[in-house]
Amino acid sequence: MKEALQKTVKNIKTALPIVVGVLMLFSLLNPLLEGLYLKIFTGDYFIDPLIGAIAGSISFGIPIASYVAGGELLRTGVSLLAVTAFILTWATVGMVMLPLEISIFGKRFAFVRNSLNFLSSIIIAILTVLTMNILK
């Protein structure tokens, strides 16, 4: 029990600076990009998750930071479609890490895995919003 608590505290100490950094970055960039978000993300069921997935693929990071970024995007009016695809690809598609993944697992595996995760994130984003609409 004590060991688990120590690991938890260590993980929080590791994640906290990252979360604070993401919050600060979004706080600085958000006023500049807020108008742009609403032009790019229109609520379209196919374009929004595609753009969100592309943005998430490029913005590779740890999942906890994607939740903060996703919350800020939702707050500015970006659709749940785009944010869901963004969060999923942020954590599962690693364009930044692709060269390392290729060197460890091989080119075919890396491209297949990343492609499947990219496509799945778009499908999951659409299904998530459809489910949320049904539950309303």
Buried (B, 14 or more C-beta within 10 A) or exposed (E): EEEEEEEEEEEEEEBEEBBEEBBEBBEEEBEEBBEEBBEBBEBEEEBBBBBBBBBBBEBBBBEBBBBBBBEBBBEBEBBBBBBBBBBBBBBBBBBEEBEEBBEEEEEEEBEEBBEEBBEBBBEBBBEBBEEEEEEE
